[in-house]
């Protein structure tokens, strides 16, 4: 039996890699850039999810042979004009500090009647330093006033997806991975790879 093809995720975020690996199953050997010390840090200087995902996928695929998949994702809140958007991971003032990000979101949303929001994910597949394809997924929902649940990461304790009563942090990975923005984009990427890898 042939070994599973290798898919490199252009991230150092262990949560993201684990989430993608769980969704893909054994169809691919899923690695991330922590397995490749020669990979550079890619600065996310884009102003859209697609620009940032493209920068990461193309940059890493110049260094590593094979399929590279990157994503850029975040939370868009209608009452905040689409913020935090591409700045979701640094919204609280410190990159990757979920507690600060959630605290700022709750402050900004205080007294707002419109609680609509969505998670958006854009993924880019690249090889040899060039984008081959890109995919996008969204999940609509609402922002609640108090954090609930201990599973997941990021804004999961504050986001209730449409059609659910629980937050992503209460639903847990098994349910979240069938509903999420990342799952929706990844399904398209896996379908593309099935016909092209």
PAZAPA-4460 file (N, C-alpha, C; in steps of 0.05 Angstrom, whole numbers, plus 32768, in hexadecimal, padded with zeros to 4 digits):
% residues 197
    n_x    n_y    n_z   ca_x   ca_y   ca_z    c_x    c_y    c_z   seq   type   mol
   8011   7FE8   8000   8000   8000   8000   8012   8019   8000     1      X     A
   800B   802C   7FEF   801B   8044   7FED   8018   8055   8006     2      X     A
   802E   8063   800F   802A   8074   8026   8018   808C   801F     3      X     A
   800B   8096   8033   7FF9   80AD   802F   800A   80C5   8025     4      X     A
   7FFF   80D5   8012   800E   80EC   800A   8011   8100   8021     5      X     A
   8026   8110   801F   802D   8123   8035   8020   813E   8030     6      X     A
   8014   8149   8044   8008   8164   8043   8014   8174   8059     7      X     A
   8022   818A   8052   802F   819B   8066   801C   81B3   806C     8      X     A
   8015   81B6   8085   8005   81CD   808E   8018   81E4   8095     9      X     A
   8014   81FB   8088   8026   8212   808C   801F   8220   80A6    10      X     A
   8023   8213   80BD   801E   821E   80D7   8030   8213   80EC    11      X     A
   8033   8221   8102   8041   8217   811A   802C   8214   8130    12      X     A
   8013   8217   812A   7FFD   8216   813D   7FF4   81F9   8140    13      X     A
   7FFB   81ED   8157   7FF5   81D0   815B   7FD7   81CB   815B    14      X     A
   7FC7   81DE   8166   7FAA   81DA   8166   7F9F   81D8   8149    15      X     A
   7FA9   81E9   8138   7FA0   81EA   811C   7FA8   81D0   810E    16      X     A
   7FC1   81C8   8112   7FCA   81AF   8105   7FBA   8197   810E    17      X     A
   7FB5   8195   8129   7FA5   817F   8133   7F89   817F   8128    18      X     A
   7F7D   8196   8126   7F62   8199   811B   7F61   818F   80FE    19      X     A
   7F74   8198   80EE   7F75   8190   80D2   7F7B   8172   80D0    20      X     A
   7F8E   8168   80E0   7F94   814B   80DF   7F7C   813A   80E6    21      X     A
   7F6D   8143   80FA   7F54   8134   8102   7F40   8134   80EB    22      X     A
   7F3E   814A   80DD   7F2A   814C   80C7   7F32   813C   80AE    23      X     A
   7F4C   813B   80A9   7F56   812D   8091   7F58   810F   8095    24      X     A
   7F5D   8106   80AE   7F5F   80EA   80B3   7F79   80DF   80A7    25      X     A
   7F78   80C7   809D   7F91   80BA   8093   7F95   80BC   8075    26      X     A
   7F87   80CE   8069   7F8A   80D2   804C   7FA5   80DE   8044    27      X     A
   7FAF   80EE   8058   7FC9   80FB   8054   7FDA   80F9   806D    28      X     A
   7FF4   80F9   806A   8006   80FC   8081   8007   811B   8085    29      X     A
   7FFB   8124   809B   7FFA   8141   80A1   8010   8149   80B3    30      X     A
   8021   815B   80A9   8037   8166   80B9   8033   8185   80B9    31      X     A
   8042   8192   80CB   8042   81AF   80C9   805F   81B9   80C9    32      X     A
   8063   81D3   80C8   807E   81DD   80C5   8090   81D9   80DD    33      X     A
   8085   81D1   80F4   8096   81CA   810B   80A8   81B2   8104    34      X     A
   80A1   81A2   80F0   80B1   818B   80E8   80C8   8193   80D5    35      X     A
   80C8   81AC   80CD   80DC   81B5   80B9   80EA   81CF   80C3    36      X     A
   8100   81CB   80D3   810D   81E3   80DE   8117   81F7   80CA    37      X     A
   811A   81EF   80B1   8123   8201   809C   810E   8215   8093    38      X     A
   80F5   8211   809C   80DF   8222   8093   80E1   823E   809F    39      X     A
   80DE   8252   808F   80DF   826E   8099   80C5   8275   80A7    40      X     A
   80C6   828A   80B8   80AE   8296   80C3   80A3   82A7   80AC    41      X     A
   8089   82A3   80A6   807D   82B3   8091   806D   82C9   809E    42      X     A
   8074   82E2   8098   8065   82F8   80A3   804A   82FC   8095    43      X     A
   8035   82FD   80A4   801A   8301   8099   8015   831E   8095    44      X     A
   801C   8328   807E   801A   8345   8079   8001   834B   8068    45      X     A
   7FF2   8337   8061   7FDA   833B   8050   7FC4   8349   805F    46      X     A
   7FB1   8354   8050   7F9A   8361   805D   7F80   8350   8059    47      X     A
   7F83   8339   804D   7F6C   8326   804A   7F76   830A   8052    48      X     A
   7F62   82F9   8058   7F69   82DD   805F   7F77   82D0   8048    49      X     A
   7F6E   82D5   802F   7F7A   82C8   8018   7F97   82D1   8014    50      X     A
   7F9D   82EB   8017   7FB8   82F5   8014   7FCB   82E7   8029    51      X     A
   7FC2   82E6   8042   7FD3   82DA   8056   7FD7   82BC   8052    52      X     A
   7FC2   82AE   804A   7FC4   8291   8045   7FD7   828C   802D    53      X     A
   7FD5   829D   8019   7FE6   829A   8001   8004   829F   8008    54      X     A
   8009   82B4   8019   8024   82B9   8021   8031   82A1   802F    55      X     A
   8021   8294   8041   802B   827E   8050   8030   8265   803E    56      X     A
   801C   825E   802E   801E   8246   801D   8034   8249   8009    57      X     A
   8035   825F   7FFC   804A   8263   7FE7   8066   8264   7FF4    58      X     A
   8068   8272   800B   8082   8274   8018   808D   825A   8022    59      X     A
   807C   824A   802E   8085   8230   8039   808A   821C   8022    60      X     A
   807A   821E   800D   807D   820B   7FF6   8096   8211   7FE5    61      X     A
   80A3   8228   7FEA   80BD   822D   7FDD   80D3   821D   7FEB    62      X     A
   80CE   8215   8004   80E3   8208   8014   80DE   81EA   8016    63      X     A
   80C5   81E2   8016   80BE   81C5   801A   80B0   81BB   8001    64      X     A
   80B9   81A3   7FF8   80AE   8197   7FE1   8093   818A   7FE8    65      X     A
   8080   818B   7FD5   8066   817E   7FD9   8050   8193   7FDD    66      X     A
   8039   8188   7FE5   8022   8199   7FEA   8024   81A8   8004    67      X     A
   801F   81C2   8003   801F   81D3   801B   8003   81E0   801C    68      X     A
   7FF6   81DD   8034   7FDC   81E9   8038   7FDE   81FD   804F    69      X     A
   7FD5   8215   8049   7FD4   8229   805E   7FB8   8233   8061    70      X     A
   7FB3   823E   8079   7F99   824B   807B   7F9D   8265   808B    71      X     A
   7F8B   8277   8086   7F88   828F   8097   7F6B   8290   809E    72      X     A
   7F66   8294   80B7   7F4A   8294   80BF   7F46   82A7   80D6    73      X     A
   7F2D   82AE   80DB   7F28   82C0   80F1   7F0A   82C5   80F4    74      X     A
   7F04   82D6   8106   7EE9   82DC   810E   7EE1   82F8   8102    75      X     A
   7ECA   82F9   80F6   7EBF   8312   80EC   7EA5   8318   80FA    76      X     A
   7EA4   832F   8108   7E8D   8336   8118   7E7F   834E   810B    77      X     A
   7E65   834A   8104   7E56   835F   80F5   7E56   837A   8104    78      X     A
   7E51   8379   811E   7E4E   8392   812D   7E69   83A1   8130    79      X     A
   7E7F   8393   812A   7E99   83A0   812B   7EA4   83A5   810F    80      X     A
   7E92   83A6   80FB   7E9A   83AB   80E0   7EAC   8396   80D4    81      X     A
   7EA9   837D   80DD   7EB9   8367   80D2   7ED2   8361   80E3    82      X     A
   7ED8   8372   80F7   7EEF   836D   8108   7EE8   8354   811A    83      X     A
   7EFC   8347   8124   7F19   834B   8121   7F25   8342   8106    84      X     A
   7F16   8331   80F7   7F1F   832A   80DC   7F3B   831E   80DB    85      X     A
   7F4C   8328   80C9   7F67   831D   80C5   7F78   8322   80DE    86      X     A
   7F70   8333   80F0   7F7F   8339   8108   7F74   8329   8120    87      X     A
   7F65   8314   811B   7F58   8305   8131   7F6C   82FB   8146    88      X     A
   7F83   82F2   813D   7F95   82E5   8151   7FA5   82FA   8161    89      X     A
   7FA3   8313   815A   7FB1   8328   8169   7F9E   833E   8173    90      X     A
   7F84   8339   8172   7F70   834D   8178   7F73   8359   8194    91      X     A
   7F7C   8349   81A7   7F7F   8352   81C2   7F99   8360   81C8    92      X     A
   7FAA   8362   81B3   7FC3   8371   81B7   7FDC   835F   81B8    93      X     A
   7FD8   8345   81BB   7FEF   8333   81BC   7FEA   831B   81AB    94      X     A
   7FFA   8315   8197   7FF6   8300   8184   7FF1   82E5   8192    95      X     A
   7FDB   82D8   818B   7FD5   82BE   8195   7FCB   82BC   81B2    96      X     A
   7FC5   82D3   81BE   7FBC   82D2   81DA   7F9D   82D1   81DA    97      X     A
   7F92   82B9   81DC   7F75   82B5   81DA   7F66   82C3   81F0    98      X     A
   7F71   82C4   8208   7F63   82D0   821E   7F60   82EE   8219    99      X     A
   7F75   82FC   8210   7F74   8318   8209   7F61   831E   81F2   100      X     A
   7F62   830D   81DE   7F51   8310   81C6   7F33   830E   81CE   101      X     A
   7F2D   82FA   81DE   7F11   82F6   81E7   7F08   830D   81F9   102      X     A
   7F1A   8316   820B   7F13   832C   821D   7F0C   8346   820D   103      X     A
   7F1D   834B   81F8   7F18   8363   81E8   7EFD   8360   81D8   104      X     A
   7EF9   8349   81CD   7EE0   8344   81BF   7EC8   8349   81D1   105      X     A
   7EC8   833F   81E9   7EB2   8343   81FB   7EAE   8361   8202   106      X     A
   7EC4   836F   8206   7EC3   838C   820B   7EB6   839B   81F3   107      X     A
   7EBF   8394   81DB   7EB5   83A2   81C3   7E98   839C   81BE   108      X     A
   7E8F   8384   81C6   7E74   837B   81C1   7E60   8383   81D7   109      X     A
   7E6A   838F   81EC   7E58   8396   8203   7E42   83A9   81F9   110      X     A
   7E2A   83A2   81FF   7E13   83B3   81F7   7E0A   83B2   81DA   111      X     A
   7E18   83A1   81CA   7E11   83A0   81AD   7DFA   838C   81AA   112      X     A
   7DE5   8394   819B   7DCE   8383   8196   7DD4   836F   8180   113      X     A
   7DE3   8377   816C   7DE9   8366   8155   7E01   8354   815D   114      X     A
   7DFC   833A   8160   7E10   8328   816A   7E1A   8315   8153   115      X     A
   7E12   831B   813A   7E19   8309   8124   7E37   830A   811E   116      X     A
   7E41   82F2   8118   7E5E   82EF   8111   7E62   82D6   8100   117      X     A
   7E79   82D4   80F6   7E80   82BC   80E7   7E9E   82B7   80EA   118      X     A
   7EA5   829D   80EA   7EC0   8295   80E6   7EC5   8291   80C8   119      X     A
   7EDB   829B   80BE   7EE2   8298   80A2   7EFD   828C   80A0   120      X     A
   7F00   8279   808E   7F1A   826C   8089   7F1F   826B   806B   121      X     A
   7F37   8274   8064   7F40   8271   8048   7F59   8260   8048   122      X     A
   7F5A   824C   8037   7F70   823A   8035   7F7D   823C   8019   123      X     A
   7F97   823A   8018   7FA6   823A   7FFF   7FB7   8221   7FFD   124      X     A
   7FB6   8214   7FE7   7FC8   81FD   7FE1   7FDD   8208   7FCE   125      X     A
   7FF6   8201   7FD4   800C   820A   7FC3   8020   81F3   7FBF   126      X     A
   802F   81F6   7FA9   8046   81E4   7FA3   805B   81F5   7F96   127      X     A
   8074   81F0   7F9D   808A   81FE   7F8F   8088   821C   7F8F   128      X     A
   807D   8227   7FA5   807C   8244   7FA7   8065   8252   7F99   129      X     A
   8052   8242   7F8E   803B   824E   7F80   8021   8243   7F8A   130      X     A
   800D   8255   7F8C   7FF2   824C   7F93   7FE7   823A   7F7D   131      X     A
   7FDB   8223   7F86   7FCE   8211   7F73   7FB0   8215   7F74   132      X     A
   7FA5   8219   7F8C   7F88   821D   7F90   7F83   822A   7FAB   133      X     A
   7F6C   8236   7FAE   7F63   8240   7FC8   7F46   8239   7FCD   134      X     A
   7F3F   8239   7FE7   7F24   8230   7FEF   7F1C   8241   8007   135      X     A
   7F02   8244   800B   7EF8   8255   8021   7EE0   8247   802E   136      X     A
   7EDE   824B   8048   7EC7   8241   8057   7EBF   8254   806D   137      X     A
   7EA5   8256   8073   7E9C   8267   8088   7E88   8258   8099   138      X     A
   7E85   8260   80B2   7E6F   8256   80C3   7E64   826F   80D1   139      X     A
   7E49   8272   80CE   7E3B   8289   80DA   7E34   8282   80F7   140      X     A
   7E31   8296   8107   7E29   8292   8123   7E26   82AC   8132   141      X     A
   7E27   82AB   814C   7E23   82C2   815D   7E38   82C3   8173   142      X     A
   7E3E   82DB   817D   7E50   82DF   8193   7E40   82E1   81AD   143      X     A
   7E46   82D1   81C1   7E38   82D2   81DA   7E46   82E5   81ED   144      X     A
   7E39   82EB   8204   7E43   82FF   8216   7E57   82F4   822B   145      X     A
   7E57   82DA   822F   7E69   82CD   8242   7E75   82B4   8236   146      X     A
   7E8F   82B0   823A   7E9C   8298   8230   7E90   827F   823C   147      X     A
   7E8D   826A   822B   7E83   8250   8234   7E93   823A   8226   148      X     A
   7E9C   8226   8236   7EA9   820F   822C   7EC7   8210   822E   149      X     A
   7ED4   81F9   8230   7EF1   81F8   8233   7EFF   81EA   821C   150      X     A
   7EF0   81E1   8208   7EFD   81D4   81F1   7F03   81E9   81DC   151      X     A
   7F11   81E0   81C7   7F17   81F3   81B1   7F2C   8207   81B9   152      X     A
   7F2E   821C   81A9   7F42   8232   81AF   7F38   824B   81A2   153      X     A
   7F47   8261   81A6   7F3F   827A   819A   7F25   8285   81A4   154      X     A
   7F14   828D   8192   7EFA   8299   8199   7EE4   8284   819D   155      X     A
   7EEB   826A   819D   7ED7   8254   819F   7EC4   8257   81B7   156      X     A
   7ECD   8260   81CF   7EBB   8262   81E5   7EA6   8278   81E3   157      X     A
   7EA9   828A   81CF   7E96   82A1   81CC   7E85   829E   81B3   158      X     A
   7E88   8289   81A3   7E7B   8286   8189   7E68   826F   8189   159      X     A
   7E4E   8275   8185   7E3A   8260   8182   7E33   825E   8164   160      X     A
   7E3A   8247   8157   7E33   8244   813B   7E15   8242   8136   161      X     A
   7E0D   824B   811F   7DF1   824B   8117   7DE6   822E   8119   162      X     A
   7DCE   822C   8125   7DC2   8212   8127   7DCA   8202   8140   163      X     A
   7DDB   820E   8151   7DE4   8201   816A   7DDD   8213   8182   164      X     A
   7DDC   8206   8199   7DD8   8215   81B2   7DF2   8218   81C2   165      X     A
   7E06   8209   81BA   7E20   8208   81C8   7E35   8217   81B8   166      X     A
   7E49   8221   81C7   7E60   822D   81BA   7E72   8218   81AD   167      X     A
   7E84   8220   819B   7E98   820D   8190   7EA8   8201   81A7   168      X     A
   7EAE   8210   81BC   7EBD   8205   81D3   7EAE   81F1   81E3   169      X     A
   7E93   81F1   81E1   7E83   81DD   81EF   7E7E   81C5   81DD   170      X     A
   7E7C   81C9   81C3   7E76   81B4   81B1   7E8D   81A0   81AF   171      X     A
   7EA6   81A9   81B1   7EBD   8197   81AE   7EC4   8192   8192   172      X     A
   7EDC   8186   818E   7EE8   8183   8174   7ED7   8173   8161   173      X     A
   7ECC   815D   816A   7EBE   814B   8158   7EA7   8159   814A   174      X     A
   7E97   8169   8159   7E81   8177   814C   7E8C   8190   813D   175      X     A
   7E9E   819F   814A   7EA9   81B7   813E   7EB5   81B0   8122   176      X     A
   7EC3   819A   8120   7ED1   8193   8107   7EBE   818B   80F1   177      X     A
   7EA4   8188   80F7   7E90   8184   80E1   7E83   819E   80D9   178      X     A
   7E85   81B3   80EA   7E76   81CC   80E5   7E88   81E3   80DD   179      X     A
   7EA2   81E2   80E4   7EB2   81FA   80E5   7EB9   8204   80C9   180      X     A
   7EC1   821E   80C9   7ECB   822B   80B1   7EE3   821C   80A6   181      X     A
   7EF5   8213   80B8   7F0D   8204   80AE   7F05   81EA   80A2   182      X     A
   7EF1   81DC   80AE   7EE8   81C2   80A2   7EDC   81C7   8086   183      X     A
   7ECD   81DD   8083   7EC1   81E2   8069   7ED5   81E8   8053   184      X     A
   7EEA   81F7   805A   7EFF   81FD   8047   7F10   81E4   8042   185      X     A
   7F15   81D5   8057   7F26   81BD   8055   7F19   81A8   8044   186      X     A
   7EFF   81A5   8046   7EF0   8191   8036   7EF5   8196   8018   187      X     A
   7EF5   81B0   8011   7EFA   81B7   7FF5   7F17   81B1   7FED   188      X     A
   7F2A   81B7   8000   7F46   81B2   7FFA   7F4C   8194   7FF6   189      X     A
   7F3F   8184   8008   7F44   8167   8006   7F38   815C   7FEC   190      X     A
   7F20   8166   7FE4   7F15   815D   7FCB   7F27   8164   7FB4   191      X     A
   7F33   817C   7FB4   7F45   8184   7F9F   7F5E   8172   7F9F   192      X     A
   7F69   816D   7FB7   7F81   815C   7FB9   7F7B   813F   7FAF   193      X     A
   7F63   8135   7FB5   7F5C   811A   7FAD   7F5E   8116   7F8F   194      X     A
   7F58   812C   7F80   7F5A   812B   7F63   7F74   8133   7F58   195      X     A
   7F86   813F   7F68   7F9E   814A   7F5D   7FB8   8141   7F6B   196      X     A
   7FB6   8135   7F83   7FCF   812E   7F91   7FD9   8113   7F88   197      X     A
***
